[in-house]
Amino acid sequence: NTHQRKLNAPTVGPSWTKVSCPCCVSERVEPLVLVKLGEKVRPETKRWLVRVIGAPQKDGGATLLAHPGEDASGDLIVVSAPRCTLLKATEELGLCKTYRNKDMEAFSYNDRDHFKDSDNMEVFLTLAERQYIVRYELDGMRAQKDLRIPGLSDSYILPHRRKLVSAGVIVDTFPLHNPTKLRDLSKAWYSGNQLAQPLDSVNEYFGTPVAFYFSFLDFYTWSLLPPAILGLSITYFSGRCIGEPGSTSVEDDSAPAVTGHMIQAIFSMLWSTVFMELWKRRSSTLSYRWGTLTLADRFAEPRPGFHGDIGLNPVTGRMEPLFPDWQRDLRMALVSVPVVGLFLGLVVLGMLCFYWGEAQVQQLHKDWDSLLSLTSLYIPSVLHIVYTNMLGNVYRMVAQSLTEYENHREESAFENHLTAKVLVFTFFNNFAVLFHIAFFKQDVPLLRKRLASLLIVSQLVNQVTEVVIPLPAESEDDPQEDKYRNQSTLPVFPGLFSEYIELLVQFGYLSLFSCVYPLTAVLLLINNVTEIRTDAYKICKLFRKPFYAPVANMGVWQIAFEVLSFVSVVSNCWLLLLSPRLQKLCQEGGMSSTNILLSAVLVEHVLILVKVVLAVLIPDEPDWIRKKRERIEYTSMRALRELSQGLFRFNEGKLESSCKITMATECTVNIYNSKTDRTEYLV
């Protein structure tokens, strides 16, 4: 209908704000981001905001394209971006793009014509990059002076340098789905029977953080094949399937056969190391392919939730909110640390209740000795798993609130502190009972039963919550703006936090304790094959499209996996020491308990050395990636050196110049000619 064509007009009509740069004039404007206004925002306020969004940055605007939507007095504004704004932001973000020689090079705005497809933004930048740049520019809008906003109370003044989003006019901002691209991605990702994931398409549509997560999930899932095959073999040849009727011997019930036990433990330690080293190589390859290998380190704008007194930042020289570090440290010491300690105490309380329940059902089974009492042996484990899951969900919300209260300036600092809080609790919540059973109670049958319960119950809970979800209703006949409005009613994507936590816990079960339950990798492999499709379906259909900044790797999560890989050496060495047959062999050899313990420590150090040697022998990035990265760094350094020459003269006339470096690849050169006026050139 007419309204649908109006919003998707292929030309810059009267409803879109105009662009002043001739090279930014396009026959078609792509809607990228939807801005939702407050319910009480008046039409004159909306018209003012549309003008500000399209105004130059020096005037406090965002240099973007804005469309008021079908209803000029409505609460929606559709935003796009002109070519020059996108290209300048590409350089500021430090993205690499394909140069004319087909190599990836750090993008330079002044050399833009030599980069492939730099005249076509829909090819040059991914959809996720274009949408993130729009958000970045919107978040950067600041009042250039004390400002009275039309349509608001005369008494309300937006202070100088305060962000416009703080005025409360804008209540929400989110990227728009592209129905055609989303449909094609869905078919190639989770709708068919294909095994390979379209990672480049995922990166193009959702951004590098999502693409890295699914690439890691895919790599991890297929890396489970070797330990799964080994686990099946050990289970088959040793007859150690849990609950098998033939397991009657007390010694047999205490641990698997020595050979299978030792093979599984040593394999888990070496597998975790090789897996992480190979993943780092794959990660660097993907980072180069997606143009994020050399992301620029820059002093980012304060995150939207940061607040403080307006002042001059001594580092950046900008007027912005300032918050003393000592106040933040005080909040962390007096509020965050005690609250985290309280939740860790609740974990200990749950563990004590689990042991009490375990003792009760053991006594019940001893008295009754029936099938019902045998089944009841698993009830304490199941109840404790439900308790830890509920406690984990509550803690994540509390950790989010605590980190908000700490008031971190940068988004990266906020994410790192939030992740650190959750990782400490997650490790304690999920592994404390297992470590206590293994190291203090030294009860291998209980450890095996507990691990089996964790794996089976957790998989069932995850599959129910992720698969058994009502399908969202879609109508293909709604007007375009109604589709945009419907997107705003979808729940906000919760992020990849819980997904990474789930994988981290899986990795811990496998690398730390799988030798007592060889079928661990088999269960994880079955779960993850379906996990890939359910996670893909969720992000495509059940949530709003998220904003994601470009990243070069998994960040702090990669460190967390490497720490678990290191801890696996200690865990598996101790579990080897618990093998009754191994202890019997040592005692028959005349070794005292002290000598056995010292031998275990020696073996542990040898295995740690082997892990270190493996990590050194397997480079973190392929040789060709290393050469490409060094080439990019060399090119940037050479350009910097050439631009910092400073002064030069020409023979004809008196030409003097000064060079002021503003970015790694940008330099303002002022050339003065005595016969003419002084002119400024951007080189």
Secondary structure as UniProt FT lines:
FT   HELIX           2..7
FT   TURN            14..15
FT   HELIX           22..24
FT   STRAND          33..37
FT   TURN            39..40
FT   HELIX           43..54
FT   HELIX           57..59
FT   STRAND          65..67
FT   TURN            72..73
FT   STRAND          76..80
FT   HELIX           83..93
FT   STRAND          96..99
FT   TURN            100..101
FT   STRAND          104..106
FT   HELIX           109..114
FT   TURN            116..119
FT   HELIX           121..124
FT   HELIX           127..139
FT   TURN            150..151
FT   TURN            154..155
FT   TURN            160..161
FT   HELIX           164..167
FT   STRAND          170..175
FT   HELIX           179..186
FT   HELIX           187..191
FT   HELIX           199..206
FT   HELIX           208..223
FT   HELIX           225..238
FT   TURN            242..243
FT   TURN            245..246
FT   HELIX           250..254
FT   HELIX           258..289
FT   TURN            290..291
FT   TURN            293..294
FT   TURN            304..305
FT   STRAND          309..312
FT   TURN            314..316
FT   STRAND          319..322
FT   HELIX           325..331
FT   HELIX           332..336
FT   HELIX           337..368
FT   HELIX           371..376
FT   TURN            377..378
FT   HELIX           379..406
FT   HELIX           411..436
FT   HELIX           437..441
FT   HELIX           444..467
FT   TURN            476..477
FT   HELIX           480..489
FT   HELIX           497..513
FT   HELIX           514..516
FT   TURN            518..519
FT   HELIX           520..537
FT   HELIX           538..542
FT   HELIX           556..577
FT   HELIX           580..588
FT   TURN            589..590
FT   HELIX           593..617
FT   HELIX           623..643
FT   TURN            644..645
FT   STRAND          655..663
FT   TURN            664..665
FT   STRAND          666..673
FT   TURN            674..675
FT   STRAND          679..682
//
